Amino acid sequence: MYELQTTECLPQSQKLDFFRDLVSETFFPMRIEDNRKRRDIFSGQLGTRSLSQLGLAAIKSTPVDVFRTKDHIASVTDDMYLIKIQVQGNSLIKHRGHEAHLKPGDFCICLSSEPYSLHMEQDYSQIVLSIPAALMQERVAQPQQHLGIAMSSDIGANGLFSQFMTMIGARLDSFDGVLAQRLEVNALDLLNTTLEHSSDARRHTFFDAGVKIEYLHRIKSFIRSHIADENLTPAQIAKHHGISTRYLHMLFEHEDQSVSRHIRKLRLQLCHAAIIDPASSSYTIAEIAYRFGFNDASHFSRAFSAQFGKSPASCRRIKGQN
C-alpha cells in the first residue's frame, strides 16, 4: 500500500521535527539535522510502498545531515540493507571507512546495523530500497564487500539498475500487489547482476594493477642490468618483454617520467656514485660515463651538471677534499 506524507501544510516550526520522526519511523532511529542556509523554508516529503519482502521509499527534502549512530543501532534488532539511489542533487555518504560522493544516477549500499552518515548540501531526492539482511545474503554473494562504495551510474550495469528503481519510485502509487511482487523479483535479479559485474570489474582492476606493477619491476631490473648498453631503447626493452612500445610507455605514465628519462636518470645516478667513490678513482670520468652507457663526453657533462648542479670534475674534487 502506498503512503505519502509531507510537511507542506505544517507550521514551519514543526516541519523538521515531523520529517525527522517520519523518517525514523519508516526506517529506524536516526538523527537528522537541518543544514540550510535559510532556516525559514524547510520542506520534506516521504512516499513509501511495500513490495513483498522489500520496502521502497521516495524521499526528498531541503538540505539535511543524517546520522545513524551506535546508540541508534542498539535499539534495533532487524538488520536491513539500504540501497540509496540518488535521483536529484548530490550527496556524501560515509560508511565503513568509505566516502561515497553520489551524483544523480549513482547509488550506495548501507547496513542498518552499522553507523553511517549522509550529508546533503542542496535540495535532493533519493529512492531507498530496503532489503532484509537474510534475503540480501541469500540473493547476493558477499554483499558486505559493497558497503559504503559509490556505485557510479557510468560504470557497468549500475546505471541500468538505478534507472529501473527510479522509474519504479516515480510510480509507487500506480501498481497492484501482483505487479509489486514481480517488480521485487526483477529488482533483486538486476541488483545481483549489477553487483556481480561490479565485483568482477574491481577484481580485474586489481589484477591489472598487479600485472603492471610486476611488469614495471621486471623492466626496471632489465634496464639496470643492461644500463651499459648505449643502444638501450624503449623499443628494445619492449621487444625483450614481449609487449608493445605503446604499452611500455603506458606503464611509465604514473612514474612521472618517460622510459628514456628513467634510463638517463639511472645512468647519471650510477655515474655520480662511481665518480665520488674512492674505489673508482683509477677510472677517468670519461671511462665511468662510457661504463654506464654514455658515448659522448660533452653530452654526459651537460646532462650531469643539469642533474646535480655541479660538473663531474667538481664532484670528484669536492669528494677528494672531504
VEXDREN-2710 file (C-alpha; in Angstrom, 1 decimal):
% VEXDREN-2710
k/r/px/py/pz
1/MET/0.0/0.0/0.0
2/TYR/1.3/3.4/-1.0
3/GLU/1.6/6.2/1.6
4/LEU/2.7/9.8/1.0
5/GLN/3.4/12.2/3.8
6/THR/4.6/15.8/3.5
7/THR/5.5/18.8/5.7
8/GLU/3.7/21.1/3.3
9/CYS/0.7/22.0/5.5
10/LEU/2.6/22.2/8.8
11/PRO/3.8/25.3/10.5
12/GLN/7.5/26.0/9.8
13/SER/8.4/25.4/13.4
14/GLN/7.1/21.8/13.3
15/LYS/8.3/20.7/9.9
16/LEU/11.8/19.4/10.7
17/ASP/10.6/17.5/13.8
18/PHE/7.8/16.0/11.8
19/PHE/10.1/15.0/9.0
20/ARG/12.7/13.6/11.5
21/ASP/10.0/11.4/13.2
22/LEU/8.6/10.3/9.9
23/VAL/12.0/9.1/8.5
24/SER/12.9/7.3/11.8
25/GLU/9.5/5.5/11.9
26/THR/9.7/4.5/8.3
27/PHE/13.3/3.1/8.5
28/PHE/14.8/3.1/12.1
29/PRO/16.0/5.7/14.6
30/MET/18.5/8.3/13.3
31/ARG/19.4/11.9/13.9
32/ILE/18.5/14.5/11.2
33/GLU/20.0/18.0/11.4
34/ASP/19.0/20.9/9.3
35/ASN/21.9/22.4/7.4
36/ARG/20.1/25.0/5.3
37/LYS/21.5/28.5/4.9
38/ARG/17.9/29.8/5.2
39/ARG/16.1/28.5/8.2
40/ASP/12.6/29.6/7.2
41/ILE/12.0/27.3/4.2
42/PHE/12.4/23.7/5.4
43/SER/10.3/21.1/3.5
44/GLY/10.3/17.4/3.2
45/GLN/8.3/14.5/1.7
46/LEU/8.3/10.8/2.0
47/GLY/6.4/8.3/-0.1
48/THR/6.6/4.6/0.9
49/ARG/5.4/1.3/-0.6
50/SER/5.9/-2.3/0.5
51/LEU/6.5/-4.7/-2.4
52/SER/6.6/-8.2/-0.9
53/GLN/9.6/-8.6/1.3
54/LEU/11.2/-5.3/0.2
55/GLY/10.4/-1.8/1.2
56/LEU/10.6/1.1/-1.2
57/ALA/10.7/4.8/-0.4
58/ALA/10.9/8.0/-2.3
59/ILE/12.3/10.7/-0.1
60/LYS/13.2/14.4/-0.7
61/SER/13.8/17.5/1.3
62/THR/15.8/20.7/1.6
63/PRO/19.5/20.2/2.8
64/VAL/20.0/18.0/5.8
65/ASP/22.6/15.9/7.6
66/VAL/21.6/12.4/8.7
67/PHE/23.4/10.3/11.3
68/ARG/22.9/6.7/12.2
69/THR/24.9/6.2/15.4
70/LYS/25.8/3.3/17.7
71/ASP/23.1/4.4/20.1
72/HIS/20.5/4.2/17.4
73/ILE/21.7/0.7/16.4
74/ALA/21.5/-0.7/19.9
75/SER/17.7/-0.3/19.9
76/VAL/17.1/-2.2/16.6
77/THR/17.4/-6.0/16.1
78/ASP/16.4/-6.5/12.4
79/ASP/19.3/-5.8/10.0
80/MET/18.4/-4.2/6.7
81/TYR/20.5/-3.4/3.7
82/LEU/19.6/0.0/2.3
83/ILE/20.2/0.8/-1.4
84/LYS/20.3/4.6/-1.6
85/ILE/19.8/5.8/-5.2
86/GLN/20.5/9.4/-5.9
87/VAL/17.8/11.0/-8.1
88/GLN/18.3/14.7/-7.7
89/GLY/21.1/16.8/-6.1
90/ASN/24.4/15.4/-4.8
91/SER/25.1/13.6/-1.5
92/LEU/28.0/12.4/0.6
93/ILE/27.6/9.1/2.4
94/LYS/30.2/7.9/4.9
95/HIS/30.1/4.2/5.8
96/ARG/32.6/1.6/6.8
97/GLY/35.5/4.0/6.3
98/HIS/34.5/4.9/2.8
99/GLU/33.2/8.2/1.4
100/ALA/30.7/7.8/-1.4
101/HIS/30.1/11.0/-3.4
102/LEU/26.9/10.4/-5.3
103/LYS/25.5/12.3/-8.2
104/PRO/22.2/11.7/-9.9
105/GLY/22.0/8.0/-11.1
106/ASP/24.7/6.8/-8.6
107/PHE/23.8/4.6/-5.6
108/CYS/25.4/3.3/-2.4
109/ILE/24.6/0.4/0.0
110/CYS/24.5/0.8/3.7
111/LEU/23.8/-1.7/6.5
112/SER/21.4/-0.6/9.3
113/SER/23.4/-2.4/12.0
114/GLU/26.5/-0.3/11.4
115/PRO/27.0/3.5/11.7
116/TYR/26.7/5.8/8.7
117/SER/26.1/9.4/7.8
118/LEU/24.6/11.3/4.9
119/HIS/25.4/14.9/4.0
120/MET/23.1/16.8/1.6
121/GLU/24.4/20.2/0.6
122/GLN/21.4/21.0/-1.6
123/ASP/17.8/20.1/-2.2
124/TYR/17.8/16.4/-3.0
125/SER/15.7/13.3/-3.7
126/GLN/16.5/9.7/-3.3
127/ILE/15.0/6.3/-3.8
128/VAL/15.7/3.9/-0.9
129/LEU/15.3/0.2/-1.3
130/SER/15.2/-1.7/2.0
131/ILE/16.2/-5.4/1.9
132/PRO/16.2/-7.7/4.9
133/ALA/19.8/-8.9/5.6
134/ALA/18.9/-12.6/5.3
135/LEU/17.3/-12.1/1.9
136/MET/20.2/-9.9/0.7
137/GLN/22.7/-12.5/1.7
138/GLU/20.7/-15.2/0.0
139/ARG/20.4/-13.4/-3.3
140/VAL/23.8/-11.6/-3.5
141/ALA/27.2/-13.1/-2.9
142/GLN/29.2/-11.3/-0.1
143/PRO/27.0/-8.2/-0.1
144/GLN/29.1/-6.6/2.6
145/GLN/32.0/-6.0/0.2
146/HIS/29.9/-3.3/-1.5
147/LEU/29.1/-1.3/1.7
148/GLY/29.9/2.4/1.5
149/ILE/31.2/2.3/-2.0
150/ALA/29.9/4.8/-4.6
151/MET/28.4/2.8/-7.5
152/SER/28.7/5.2/-10.4
153/SER/26.0/5.2/-13.0
154/ASP/28.7/5.5/-15.6
155/ILE/30.1/2.0/-14.9
156/GLY/28.8/-1.4/-15.9
157/ALA/25.1/-2.1/-15.1
158/ASN/24.9/0.4/-12.2
159/GLY/23.1/3.0/-14.3
160/LEU/20.6/0.4/-15.6
161/PHE/19.7/-0.6/-12.0
162/SER/19.3/3.0/-10.8
163/GLN/17.2/3.9/-13.8
164/PHE/14.9/0.9/-13.1
165/MET/14.5/1.7/-9.5
166/THR/14.0/5.4/-10.2
167/MET/11.2/4.6/-12.6
168/ILE/9.5/2.4/-10.0
169/GLY/9.9/5.0/-7.4
170/ALA/8.1/7.6/-9.5
171/ARG/5.1/5.2/-9.8
172/LEU/4.8/3.9/-6.3
173/ASP/1.0/4.6/-6.3
174/SER/0.3/3.0/-9.6
175/PHE/0.8/-0.8/-9.4
176/ASP/-1.1/-3.6/-7.6
177/GLY/0.2/-6.3/-5.3
178/VAL/0.8/-8.9/-8.1
179/LEU/2.9/-6.4/-10.1
180/ALA/4.7/-5.4/-6.9
181/GLN/5.8/-9.0/-6.3
182/ARG/7.1/-9.3/-9.9
183/LEU/8.9/-6.0/-9.7
184/GLU/10.6/-7.2/-6.5
185/VAL/11.9/-10.3/-8.2
186/ASN/13.2/-8.2/-11.1
187/ALA/14.8/-5.6/-8.7
188/LEU/16.7/-8.4/-6.8
189/ASP/17.8/-10.1/-10.0
190/LEU/19.0/-6.8/-11.5
191/LEU/20.8/-5.8/-8.3
192/ASN/22.5/-9.2/-8.1
193/THR/23.7/-8.9/-11.8
194/THR/24.9/-5.3/-11.2
195/LEU/26.9/-6.2/-8.1
196/GLU/28.4/-9.3/-9.6
197/HIS/29.6/-7.2/-12.5
198/SER/31.0/-4.6/-10.1
199/SER/32.9/-7.3/-8.2
200/ASP/34.4/-8.6/-11.4
201/ALA/35.4/-5.2/-12.5
202/ARG/37.1/-4.5/-9.2
203/ARG/38.9/-7.8/-9.3
204/HIS/40.1/-7.2/-12.9
205/THR/41.2/-3.7/-11.9
206/PHE/43.2/-5.1/-9.0
207/PHE/44.6/-7.9/-11.3
208/ASP/45.6/-5.4/-14.0
209/ALA/47.3/-3.2/-11.4
210/GLY/49.2/-6.2/-10.1
211/VAL/50.3/-7.1/-13.6
212/LYS/51.5/-3.6/-14.2
213/ILE/53.5/-3.5/-11.0
214/GLU/55.1/-6.8/-11.8
215/TYR/56.0/-5.7/-15.4
216/LEU/57.5/-2.4/-14.1
217/HIS/59.6/-4.3/-11.6
218/ARG/60.9/-6.7/-14.3
219/ILE/61.5/-3.9/-16.7
220/LYS/63.4/-1.7/-14.3
221/SER/65.6/-4.7/-13.3
222/PHE/66.3/-5.3/-17.0
223/ILE/67.2/-1.6/-17.6
224/ARG/69.6/-1.6/-14.6
225/SER/71.3/-4.9/-15.8
226/HIS/71.7/-3.5/-19.3
227/ILE/72.5/0.1/-18.4
228/ALA/76.0/-0.1/-20.1
229/ASP/74.4/-0.8/-23.5
230/GLU/74.5/2.6/-25.2
231/ASN/71.8/1.3/-27.6
232/LEU/69.3/0.5/-24.9
233/THR/66.0/1.9/-26.2
234/PRO/62.3/1.6/-25.4
235/ALA/61.8/-0.5/-28.5
236/GLN/64.5/-2.9/-27.4
237/ILE/63.1/-3.2/-23.9
238/ALA/59.5/-3.7/-25.2
239/LYS/60.7/-6.4/-27.6
240/HIS/62.6/-8.3/-24.9
241/HIS/59.5/-8.4/-22.7
242/GLY/57.0/-9.3/-25.4
243/ILE/55.0/-6.1/-25.1
244/SER/54.3/-3.2/-27.4
245/THR/56.3/0.1/-27.1
246/ARG/53.0/1.8/-26.5
247/TYR/52.2/-0.4/-23.6
248/LEU/55.7/0.1/-22.2
249/HIS/55.2/3.9/-22.3
250/MET/51.8/3.4/-20.6
251/LEU/53.4/1.6/-17.7
252/PHE/55.6/4.6/-17.0
253/GLU/52.7/7.1/-17.1
254/HIS/52.4/7.1/-13.3
255/GLU/56.1/7.2/-12.8
256/ASP/56.3/11.0/-13.5
257/GLN/58.9/10.3/-16.2
258/SER/59.2/8.6/-19.6
259/VAL/61.2/5.4/-20.2
260/SER/64.0/7.4/-21.8
261/ARG/64.2/9.8/-18.9
262/HIS/64.2/6.9/-16.4
263/ILE/67.2/5.4/-18.3
264/ARG/69.1/8.7/-18.4
265/LYS/68.4/9.4/-14.7
266/LEU/69.6/6.0/-13.6
267/ARG/72.8/6.3/-15.7
268/LEU/73.5/9.7/-14.2
269/GLN/72.9/8.4/-10.6
270/LEU/75.2/5.4/-11.2
271/CYS/77.9/7.7/-12.7
272/HIS/77.6/10.1/-9.8
273/ALA/78.0/7.3/-7.3
274/ALA/81.1/6.0/-9.2
275/ILE/82.7/9.4/-9.5
276/ILE/82.6/10.1/-5.8
277/ASP/83.6/6.5/-4.9
278/PRO/87.3/6.2/-4.0
279/ALA/87.2/2.7/-5.3
280/SER/86.7/4.1/-8.8
281/SER/89.4/6.7/-8.6
282/SER/91.6/4.8/-11.1
283/TYR/89.0/5.3/-13.8
284/THR/88.7/8.6/-15.7
285/ILE/85.4/10.4/-15.8
286/ALA/85.0/9.6/-19.5
287/GLU/85.6/5.9/-18.7
288/ILE/82.9/5.9/-16.0
289/ALA/80.5/7.7/-18.3
290/TYR/81.1/5.1/-21.1
291/ARG/80.8/2.3/-18.5
292/PHE/77.2/3.4/-17.8
293/GLY/76.1/3.9/-21.4
294/PHE/77.2/7.4/-22.3
295/ASN/79.2/7.6/-25.6
296/ASP/79.5/11.4/-25.8
297/ALA/81.6/13.1/-23.1
298/SER/80.2/16.6/-23.8
299/HIS/76.6/15.4/-23.7
300/PHE/77.3/13.5/-20.5
301/SER/78.9/16.5/-18.8
302/ARG/76.0/18.8/-19.7
303/ALA/73.4/16.2/-18.5
304/PHE/75.4/15.6/-15.3
305/SER/75.6/19.3/-14.5
306/ALA/71.9/19.8/-15.2
307/GLN/71.0/16.9/-12.9
308/PHE/73.3/17.6/-9.9
309/GLY/74.2/21.3/-10.3
310/LYS/77.9/20.6/-10.5
311/SER/80.2/19.3/-13.2
312/PRO/81.6/15.7/-12.9
313/ALA/85.1/17.0/-12.2
314/SER/83.8/19.3/-9.5
315/CYS/82.1/16.4/-7.7
316/ARG/85.3/14.4/-7.8
317/ARG/87.4/17.3/-6.4
318/ILE/84.9/18.0/-3.7
319/LYS/84.8/14.4/-2.6
320/GLY/88.6/14.3/-2.6
321/GLN/88.7/17.3/-0.4
322/ASN/86.4/15.7/2.1
END
